[in-house]
Amino acid sequence: MPKIKLPRKIRELVKKANGGCGKAAYAIAGHYRKGTGGVEENDELARQWLVKAAELGHVGTQSDLGSMFYELSEYEAARKWWEKAAAQGDVHAMKMLGQLYEDGRGVEKNKSTAAEWFLKAASTGDREAQLNYGLFLDDEMGQYAAAREWYEKAAAQGDYDAMNNLGQLYDNGRGVERNKSTAAAWYLKGALKGNPCAQNNYGAYLELEREQYADALKWYERAAAQGHTSAMYSLGFLYKEGEGVEQNITTAAEWWRRAACKGHAPSQCNYGAYLADVTLEYEAAMTWYEKAAAQGVANAMCNIGDMYYLGKGVRPDSSKAREWWEKAAALGHEVAKNTLTRHTTEDLEHSLNRTAVLDDTNFVLQEKWLRNAVAERGDKKDVDLLNYVHAAKKKRFSMPWNSPGCR
């Protein structure tokens, strides 16, 4: 350490620290970090004394140094100090070592080692550690029954996240027999403690299972007030349908807009639909549809196809329309499938009337969607067209307007 004139208080601490007192070294670091005790603020000296405190075995400093190096993305150094702190029973260090092994930062990714550290932390009785170990078992390992046990331990200490997670286990029958009433009881416990996810989930239970729309509205509003986007989305539907509240499509759209601005994909799609169908702001609608489609919302993809087909907010483009319908159909969107089938049939009939020769690409496309149409509807017209495409594909001849099934 640099030799400079120090205030008496700091000199006494330095003497203790040089004698092996980690607590004194930690106190000196605090003075340099805050500029107190008669010394000026000096981050470098604060860091040096922190390292000295850690080297002298001060467990809190060791844990803090681990966090500091973690924030600097120096994961190997973070692991070194957390291992020292964990050896002295520091729960935070144990949890963060588990995180390092789970994420593979500074070490080879290893879920088993991560689980060992998470379990050590949880076994100390720390509520947050119990929750985190339950989450690890739930989300990463799929060990739902074991996760339930740790959630129950955390919930017994008042952890509202654990209460909500227990509700989800019972709601979905994971690790327990499915029980909506028990799920709702856990959701309510978490909701009463202010957990926004539990408030949203309890609202969903009241809406979907009990049809108590006015009560559901209240819980959705509480969750939405804390920024819960799914609750905002559900509020939009209650206002749209007039369930539990006076019907108001403008208010519905406002809830969807709020959630959409926070990145909630289904709300982006719904707000886009409001703009397209109610206010006729097609270009703005397309912007929101595209945001939702980028997050994989099939309904938005189908709507974009419609916009291109009808030329709303964009230049009409049947090729782009088909491209978007196919993307939606590939995700299982039934309306998109039916739209493609309908337009394939219409296109084929148009080709037949013009006595056009179909190329290989058209054959493949038309055959694909007509097969789907026959499988789903069994309409005689679709069957006749499919049979004729088969024949045309084999013979490759021009199809006259009066071919079977055309009129």
NORCOR-V110203 format. One record per pair of residues at least 4 apart in sequence whose ideal C-beta (glycine too) atoms are under 6 Angstrom apart, sorted by the first residue. I is the first residue (numbers start at 0). J is the second residue. Records with the same first field share a line. If there is no record, write none. Layout:
BEGIN
I=J + J
END
This chain:
BEGIN
5=9 + 10
6=37
8=36
9=36 + 38
12=23 + 26 + 27
15=20 + 23
16=20 + 23 + 24
19=55
21=52 + 55 + 56 + 57
24=48 + 51 + 52 + 55
25=52 + 57 + 60
27=48
28=45 + 48 + 49
30=35 + 36 + 38
31=38 + 41 + 44 + 45
32=45
34=39 + 40
49=60
52=57 + 60
53=60 + 61 + 64
58=84 + 87 + 89
61=80 + 83 + 84
62=84 + 89 + 91 + 92
64=80
65=77 + 80 + 81
68=73 + 76 + 77
69=77
74=104 + 105
75=105
78=99 + 105
81=85 + 92 + 95 + 96
84=89 + 92
85=89 + 92 + 93 + 96
90=120 + 123 + 125 + 128
93=116 + 119 + 120
94=120 + 128
96=116
97=113 + 116 + 117
99=104 + 105 + 106
100=106 + 109 + 112 + 113
101=113
103=108
117=132 + 135
118=122 + 132
120=128
121=128 + 129 + 132
126=153 + 156 + 158
129=149 + 152 + 153
130=153 + 158 + 160 + 161
132=149
133=137 + 146 + 149 + 150
134=138
135=139
136=140 + 142 + 145 + 146
137=146
143=173 + 174
144=174
147=168 + 174
150=154 + 161 + 164 + 165
153=158 + 161
154=158 + 161 + 162
159=189 + 192 + 194
162=185 + 188 + 189
163=189 + 194 + 196 + 197
165=185
166=170 + 182 + 185 + 186 + 200
168=173 + 174 + 175
169=175 + 178 + 181 + 182
170=182
172=177
179=208
183=204
186=190 + 197 + 200 + 201
187=201
189=194 + 197
190=197 + 198 + 201
195=222 + 225 + 227
198=218 + 221 + 222
199=222 + 227 + 229 + 230
201=218
202=215 + 218 + 219
203=207
204=208
205=209 + 211 + 214 + 215
206=215
211=215
212=242 + 243
213=243
216=237 + 243 + 244
219=223 + 230 + 233 + 234
222=227 + 230
223=227 + 230 + 231
228=258 + 261 + 263
231=254 + 257 + 258
232=258 + 263 + 265 + 266
234=254
235=251 + 254 + 255
237=242 + 243 + 244
238=244 + 247 + 250 + 251
239=248 + 251
241=246
252=273
255=259 + 266 + 269 + 270
256=270
258=263 + 266
259=266 + 267 + 270
264=291 + 294 + 296
266=270
267=287 + 290 + 291
268=291 + 296 + 298 + 299
270=287
271=284 + 287 + 288
272=276
273=277
274=278 + 280 + 283 + 284
275=281 + 284
280=284
281=311 + 312
282=312
285=306 + 312
288=299 + 302 + 303
291=296 + 299
292=299 + 300
297=327 + 330 + 332
300=323 + 326 + 327
301=327 + 332 + 334 + 335
303=323
304=320 + 323 + 324
306=311 + 312 + 313
307=313 + 316 + 319 + 320
308=320
310=315
324=335 + 338 + 339
327=332 + 335
328=332 + 335 + 336 + 339
339=343 + 368
340=368 + 371 + 372
342=346
343=365 + 368
347=365 + 384
350=355
351=398 + 402 + 405
352=400
354=397 + 399
356=397
357=361 + 362
361=365
362=366 + 392
365=369 + 388
366=388
369=381 + 384 + 385
372=376 + 381
373=381 + 382 + 385
380=404
383=403 + 404
384=404
387=402 + 403
391=398
398=402
END
